[in-house]
Amino acid sequence: MSLVRHISFVDCPGHDILMATMLNGAAVMDAALLIVAGNESCPQPQTSEHLAAIQIMKLSHVFILQNKIDLVRDVAASDNFNQIKAFIQGTVAESAPIVPISAQLKHNIDYVCQLICTRIPIPLRDFTSSPRMIIIRSFDVNKPGAEIEDLKGGVAGGSLLRGVLKIGDEIEVRPGLIKKQPKMTCSPIRSKIISLYAEGNDLQYAVPGGLIGVGTKLDPTLCRGDKLVGQVLGTHDLPDIYSELEISFLLLRRLLGVKTEGGQHAKVQQLTVNEVLLVNIGSLSVGAQVYAVHKDLAKIKLLSPVCTSEGEKIALSRKIERHWRLIGWGSITQGVKLGESKSKSRSS
């Protein structure tokens, strides 16, 4: 047996309440494995939303895994297969292979590994630009009761989008420390890399592709409990920090996972002024209030500042029946930088 490729997996929860978490994970993916339960009807509400997210993130390499086939008879497995085929018709996953598996018994897992290695090309990476990493996890590695001299700095986990990080690099995390009162301000955090690791291996440098852990000299309380999720880490030349955004958007025709009394999917209503949405930008989920809408353009005021760039993809969710439901997607056209006047932003 020989090593063919290193691959990192991001586990995106299927529970409909955790859709925002799934969208955050999708921000760092190169391909997707869409898992469908073979002992349930297809599609389930969250399956539809996951497929929509795959299309939003423009993931062209998709495999569908028909799981739990050990729990159903041949006829039921065949019916479920036909439901999956009908479900993906006309979508980005229309030509995706459907692989029957049993994760519990490890049936066909070797074939899935073969597909990953042979059907997903190694993406082209940018090693020359200044490093930029999306943080999808952050944590404090110190155990309770640790002595002061034994304390270690906070750790940020995520995927390097471009550039190379090395031990000893001076880094910046944006937006950093956020204060909302008396007015919204933020202070980027600066630190130093003291360790790098991936898959349990210590690294001297990290390159784009896969998930990495970055050990820093940061106060561990700043990283505890995923406090830095959604922030951007790099050495210099990081994106600007915005408090308001102007977006171009496209709404779904039907509300995925929510049906009317007649069994049909409910229609997605147009955006309205003053409504509050959940916006996914990169690996961040942030509340935003709509204050202007015109055709497929909207202006939104963020409830927390975001480090992002014009052209960045976003996903829009609306609270329906106490759950955040995916209603559409779009991209950032321009925005108001934190501490900048609206008139200045429009003229720039």
C-alpha positions in Angstrom: 0.0 0.0 0.0 1.4 3.4 -1.0 0.4 7.0 -0.1 -1.5 8.6 -3.0 -2.9 11.8 -1.6 -3.5 13.7 1.7 -7.2 14.7 2.0 -9.0 16.7 4.7 -12.7 16.2 5.4 -15.1 18.9 6.7 -18.1 17.3 8.4 -21.1 19.4 7.5 -24.1 18.5 9.8 -27.2 17.3 8.1 -29.6 18.5 10.8 -31.7 21.3 9.4 -31.1 23.5 12.5 -27.4 23.5 11.7 -27.6 24.7 8.1 -25.6 27.9 8.9 -22.8 25.7 10.2 -22.9 23.6 7.0 -22.6 26.7 4.8 -19.6 27.8 6.8 -17.8 24.5 6.2 -18.7 24.6 2.5 -16.6 27.8 2.2 -13.3 25.8 2.3 -14.3 22.8 0.1 -12.9 21.7 -3.2 -15.4 18.9 -3.7 -18.4 17.4 -1.9 -19.7 14.0 -0.8 -23.5 14.3 -0.5 -24.7 11.5 1.8 -28.2 10.3 1.4 -29.8 7.7 3.8 -30.9 4.7 1.9 -33.6 3.9 4.4 -35.4 7.2 4.1 -37.3 8.9 1.3 -35.2 11.3 -0.8 -35.0 14.3 -0.7 -35.1 15.1 3.0 -35.4 18.9 3.8 -31.7 19.2 4.7 -30.6 17.2 1.6 -32.2 19.8 -0.7 -30.5 22.6 1.2 -27.1 20.9 1.0 -27.4 20.5 -2.7 -28.4 24.1 -3.1 -25.3 25.0 -1.0 -23.1 22.9 -3.3 -24.4 25.0 -6.2 -23.9 28.3 -4.4 -20.3 27.4 -3.7 -19.8 26.3 -7.3 -18.4 22.9 -6.4 -18.2 21.0 -9.6 -16.9 17.7 -8.2 -19.7 15.9 -6.4 -20.2 12.3 -5.4 -23.5 11.0 -3.9 -23.2 8.2 -1.3 -26.3 6.1 -0.7 -25.7 5.1 2.8 -27.3 2.4 5.1 -28.0 0.0 2.3 -27.4 -2.8 4.8 -30.7 -1.8 6.5 -33.0 -2.2 3.4 -34.0 -4.8 0.9 -32.9 -4.7 -2.7 -36.2 -3.4 -4.0 -36.2 -0.5 -1.4 -32.6 0.3 -2.2 -33.5 0.4 -5.9 -36.5 2.7 -5.3 -34.3 5.0 -3.2 -31.7 5.1 -6.0 -34.4 6.2 -8.5 -35.6 8.9 -6.1 -32.0 10.2 -5.9 -31.7 10.2 -9.7 -34.9 12.2 -10.0 -33.8 14.6 -7.2 -30.5 15.5 -8.9 -32.0 15.9 -12.4 -31.1 19.4 -13.8 -28.7 20.2 -11.0 -24.9 20.5 -10.7 -24.9 16.9 -9.4 -26.9 15.5 -12.4 -23.9 13.4 -13.6 -22.5 12.6 -10.2 -21.9 8.9 -9.5 -24.2 7.4 -6.9 -22.4 4.9 -4.8 -24.3 2.5 -2.5 -22.3 2.1 0.8 -22.6 1.0 4.4 -20.5 3.3 6.5 -21.1 1.0 9.5 -19.9 -2.2 7.7 -17.4 -0.3 5.5 -18.9 -1.7 2.3 -17.7 0.1 -0.8 -15.6 2.6 1.2 -12.5 1.5 -0.7 -14.3 2.4 -4.0 -15.2 5.9 -2.6 -11.5 6.4 -1.8 -10.6 5.4 -5.4 -13.2 7.8 -6.8 -11.7 10.7 -4.6 -8.2 10.0 -5.8 -9.0 9.5 -9.5 -12.0 11.8 -10.2 -11.1 14.9 -8.2 -8.1 16.7 -9.8 -5.6 18.4 -7.5 -6.7 22.1 -7.6 -4.3 24.8 -8.8 -3.0 26.6 -5.8 -1.5 30.1 -5.4 1.8 29.8 -3.5 3.2 33.3 -4.3 0.5 35.7 -3.0 0.5 36.9 0.6 -1.0 34.2 2.8 -4.7 34.3 3.7 -6.5 31.7 5.8 -10.2 31.3 6.7 -10.6 30.4 10.3 -13.3 27.7 10.8 -12.3 26.6 14.3 -10.4 28.1 17.2 -9.7 26.6 20.6 -7.7 26.7 23.8 -5.5 23.6 24.2 -4.7 24.2 27.8 -6.1 21.8 30.4 -7.9 23.1 33.5 -5.5 23.8 36.3 -2.4 24.2 34.1 0.4 26.1 35.7 1.2 29.5 34.3 4.6 28.5 32.9 3.0 25.6 31.0 0.3 27.7 29.3 0.2 27.6 25.5 -1.2 30.2 23.1 -4.5 29.9 21.3 -4.9 27.7 18.2 -6.7 28.7 15.0 -7.8 26.0 12.6 -8.9 26.4 9.0 -7.9 26.2 5.4 -5.2 28.3 3.7 -6.7 29.9 0.6 -3.4 31.2 -0.8 0.2 31.8 0.0 2.5 30.0 2.5 2.6 30.3 6.3 5.8 29.5 8.2 6.8 29.1 11.8 7.9 32.5 13.1 5.7 34.6 10.8 4.1 37.7 12.3 0.4 37.4 11.6 -2.8 39.5 11.8 -6.3 38.4 12.5 -9.2 40.5 11.2 -11.6 41.9 12.2 -10.1 41.0 15.6 -11.5 42.3 18.9 -15.0 43.8 18.3 -16.8 46.4 20.4 -20.4 47.3 19.6 -20.9 50.0 22.2 -21.0 53.0 22.2 -20.3 52.6 18.5 -19.0 49.6 16.5 -15.2 49.4 16.4 -12.7 46.6 15.9 -9.0 46.1 16.6 -7.1 43.6 14.5 -5.1 41.1 16.6 -1.4 40.6 15.9 0.6 37.6 17.0 3.3 35.2 15.9 3.1 31.6 14.7 4.9 29.2 17.0 3.7 25.9 15.6 1.9 24.4 12.5 0.3 21.0 12.2 -1.9 18.9 9.9 -3.3 15.4 10.5 -1.3 15.2 13.7 2.0 16.0 11.9 4.1 19.0 12.9 4.9 21.3 10.0 7.6 23.9 9.3 5.4 25.6 6.8 1.8 25.2 5.5 0.5 25.5 1.9 -3.0 25.8 0.5 -5.2 22.7 0.5 -6.4 20.7 3.5 -7.0 21.8 7.0 -4.2 23.1 9.2 -3.8 24.1 12.9 -1.9 27.3 13.6 -0.4 27.6 17.1 0.1 31.2 18.2 1.1 33.4 21.1 -2.5 34.7 21.4 -4.2 34.8 24.8 -5.9 31.4 24.8 -9.1 33.0 26.1 -9.5 34.8 22.7 -9.6 31.5 20.9 -11.7 29.5 23.4 -15.0 28.1 22.1 -14.5 29.0 18.5 -14.5 32.7 19.2 -12.4 33.4 16.1 -14.5 31.5 13.6 -15.2 33.6 10.6 -12.2 35.8 10.9 -9.3 36.0 8.4 -5.7 35.3 9.3 -2.7 36.4 7.3 0.7 38.2 7.4 -0.3 41.3 5.5 -2.5 42.6 2.7 -5.7 41.3 4.3 -9.2 42.4 3.0 -10.9 45.4 4.4 -13.4 45.3 7.2 -17.0 46.2 6.3 -20.0 47.3 8.4 -22.5 47.6 5.6 -22.7 45.7 2.2 -24.4 46.2 -1.1 -25.1 42.8 -2.7 -26.5 41.4 -5.9 -28.7 38.4 -5.1 -30.7 35.6 -6.5 -33.5 34.0 -4.5 -34.6 30.4 -4.7 -38.0 29.9 -6.3 -39.1 27.5 -3.7 -38.4 27.2 0.0 -36.4 24.1 0.6 -37.5 21.9 3.4 -40.8 23.8 4.1 -44.0 22.6 2.5 -47.5 24.1 2.4 -50.7 22.2 3.4 -51.0 20.9 -0.2 -47.6 19.3 0.1 -45.9 21.7 -2.3 -42.7 23.6 -1.4 -43.6 27.1 -0.1 -42.5 30.1 -2.3 -39.7 32.3 -1.3 -40.9 35.8 -0.6 -39.0 38.8 -1.8 -36.7 40.6 0.6 -38.3 43.4 2.6 -36.8 46.6 4.2 -36.0 46.2 7.9 -36.1 42.4 7.9 -33.2 40.5 9.5 -31.4 37.8 7.6 -28.6 35.4 8.4 -25.7 36.0 6.0 -22.9 33.5 5.4 -19.7 35.1 4.2 -16.7 32.8 4.0 -16.9 30.8 7.3 -18.8 33.5 9.2 -22.5 33.6 10.0 -23.7 37.1 10.8 -27.0 38.8 11.2 -27.8 41.6 8.8 -30.7 44.1 8.5 -32.0 45.0 5.0 -32.3 48.7 4.6 -32.8 49.0 0.8 -34.0 46.7 -1.9 -34.2 47.3 -5.7 -34.8 44.4 -8.1 -31.8 42.0 -7.5 -29.8 44.5 -5.4 -30.0 45.1 -1.7 -28.1 47.0 1.0 -27.7 45.4 4.3 -26.3 46.6 7.6 -24.2 43.9 9.4 -24.8 43.3 13.1 -21.1 42.5 13.4 -18.2 43.7 11.2 -16.8 41.4 8.5 -13.4 41.0 6.9 -14.2 40.3 3.2 -13.7 41.5 -0.4 -15.9 42.7 -3.3 -17.0 39.7 -5.4 -17.1 37.3 -2.4 -20.0 34.8 -2.6 -22.6 34.9 0.1 -25.6 32.8 1.2 -28.8 34.3 2.6 -31.1 32.6 5.1 -34.4 33.7 6.6 -35.9 32.6 10.0 -39.0 30.5 9.3 -40.7 28.5 11.9 -37.8 29.1 14.4 -35.2 27.7 12.0 -32.9 29.5 9.6 -33.8 28.4 6.1 -31.7 29.0 3.0 -33.5 31.4 0.6 -30.9 32.5 -1.8 -27.3 33.5 -2.6 -25.4 36.4 -4.2 -22.1 38.3 -4.2 -20.8 41.5 -2.7 -20.7 44.4 -5.1 -19.4 47.1 -2.7 -19.7 48.2 0.9 -19.1 50.7 3.7 -15.8 50.1 5.4 -15.8 50.3 9.2 -15.3 53.9 10.2 -16.0 55.2 6.7 -19.0 57.4 5.7 -21.6 56.0 3.3 -21.0 58.9 0.9 -17.3 58.2 0.7 -18.0 54.5 0.0 -20.3 55.3 -2.9 -17.8 57.7 -4.5 -14.9 55.3 -4.2 
